[in-house]
Amino acid sequence: MLQFSVDSAACIQCGACSEDCPTKIISMGDKGPVIPADKEELCYRCQHCLAVCPTGALSILGLNPANSVPLASKLPVPEQMEALIKGRRSVRQYAEDDLSPELINRLLATAWHAPTGVNARQVRFTVIDTRAKLQQFRETVLNGLEELGANKTLPAHMERFLPFVQAWQKEKKDIIFRDAPHLVLASAPKGAPTPMQDCLIALSYFELYAQACQVGTVWAGLAYLAIETLLSRLQPVLALPENHQIGYAMLFGKAAVRYERGVQHENAPIHYVK
Ligand SMILES: Cc1cc2nc3c(=O)[nH]c(=O)nc-3n(C[C@H](O)[C@H](O)[C@H](O)COP(=O)(O)O)c2cc1C
């Protein structure tokens, strides 16, 4: 049940909800918008109808529009977004201290607003939320990689991992986890409409929001390969659901480096179709 209801005193019958509905299931009746019972199952639950209503007259899924974040004057101006996108850097120097649990939770809860195919909203974040836990996990991964190297069971193209194990053992140089205090993996059910895309988009939103909050991030390709491919037997340690596909991994924490300016990339290769 969608619990679609309209406050007829507030509804101005402008039709904005019907116009914006992606599945076009809202029709304008004499008393305002309605969703016929036989169309309910087509609803994506995207809540565009609730979001677009100029007078806050419309409720769906039992949600009160007054509890939504008001957007007027809250959105960043384009120059701020541009500075955030261009000023984002991969951070590989981290402070010792952990981020507060409240901040970690806020970063993830915000990133979870990222779009997902067919509004499936099934991305799950698996988080290592303290430096102590990540240290333990790093040991497990590095020992696992060392074992694969010793047994000659590392696939040939993955032998590049061996110098990383040695760098840690000999110099305490952490190339795989970049000595970050936290790790987040995004995963989604293999049967979701777009599991990989959903995970990558969620992590991209996470990264930008984190950096806006002065939290450093770096995409963790090596950690992802280790967890996803080389040492998949570690997945139960992380309690990853069996039917999930890991989208990617990201390291994060309080940055111990500050960038004063952006970098200068060449022009984007843009092709306008004639
Ligand atoms: C999919 C992906 C995987 C990456 N994996 C790693 C990694 O394992 N370790 C690392 O230090 N950086 C990693 N990076 C960061 C890139 O090296 C970095 O984005 C690039 O050098 C440009 O620097 P910038 O992000 O500061 O602009 C990864 C980036 C992406 C997009």
The ligand as a Tripos MOL2 file, in Angstrom:
@<TRIPOS>MOLECULE
LIG
   31    33     1     0     0
SMALL
NO_CHARGES

@<TRIPOS>ATOM
      1 C1         38.7780    2.9650   -9.2410 C.3       1 LIG1
      2 C2         39.9410    3.6080   -8.5330 C.ar      1 LIG1
      3 C3         40.8170    2.8200   -7.7940 C.ar      1 LIG1
      4 C4         41.8780    3.4200   -7.1070 C.ar      1 LIG1
      5 N1         42.6810    2.6540   -6.3000 N.ar      1 LIG1
      6 C5         43.6680    3.2490   -5.5820 C.ar      1 LIG1
      7 C6         44.4830    2.4850   -4.6640 C.ar      1 LIG1
      8 O1         44.3120    1.2820   -4.5050 O.2       1 LIG1
      9 N2         45.4370    3.1290   -3.9600 N.ar      1 LIG1
     10 C7         45.6580    4.4930   -4.1040 C.ar      1 LIG1
     11 O2         46.5440    5.0200   -3.4380 O.2       1 LIG1
     12 N3         44.9050    5.2420   -4.9590 N.ar      1 LIG1
     13 C8         43.9190    4.6680   -5.6810 C.ar      1 LIG1
     14 N4         43.1350    5.4150   -6.5270 N.ar      1 LIG1
     15 C9         43.3560    6.8730   -6.6370 C.3       1 LIG1
     16 C10        43.9570    7.2970   -7.9910 C.3       1 LIG1
     17 O3         45.2860    6.8930   -8.0520 O.3       1 LIG1
     18 C11        43.7900    8.8220   -8.0750 C.3       1 LIG1
     19 O4         42.4320    9.1150   -8.2110 O.3       1 LIG1
     20 C12        44.5650    9.4380   -9.2090 C.3       1 LIG1
     21 O5         45.9560    9.2740   -9.0340 O.3       1 LIG1
     22 C13        44.2850   10.9540   -9.3350 C.3       1 LIG1
     23 O6         44.5310   11.6530   -8.1320 O.3       1 LIG1
     24 P1         43.3690   12.4900   -7.4190 P.3       1 LIG1
     25 O7         42.2840   11.5260   -7.0430 O.co2     1 LIG1
     26 O8         43.9980   13.1230   -6.2350 O.co2     1 LIG1
     27 O9         42.8790   13.4980   -8.4070 O.co2     1 LIG1
     28 C14        42.0790    4.8270   -7.2110 C.ar      1 LIG1
     29 C15        41.1810    5.6030   -7.9630 C.ar      1 LIG1
     30 C16        40.1230    5.0120   -8.5880 C.ar      1 LIG1
     31 C17        39.1440    5.8940   -9.3420 C.3       1 LIG1
@<TRIPOS>BOND
     1     1     2 1
     2     2     3 ar
     3     2    30 ar
     4     3     4 ar
     5     4     5 ar
     6     4    28 ar
     7     5     6 ar
     8     6     7 ar
     9     6    13 1
    10     7     8 2
    11     7     9 ar
    12     9    10 ar
    13    10    11 2
    14    10    12 ar
    15    12    13 ar
    16    13    14 ar
    17    14    15 1
    18    14    28 ar
    19    15    16 1
    20    16    17 1
    21    16    18 1
    22    18    19 1
    23    18    20 1
    24    20    21 1
    25    20    22 1
    26    22    23 1
    27    23    24 1
    28    24    25 2
    29    24    26 1
    30    24    27 1
    31    28    29 ar
    32    29    30 ar
    33    30    31 1
@<TRIPOS>SUBSTRUCTURE
     1 LIG1         1 GROUP 0 **** ****
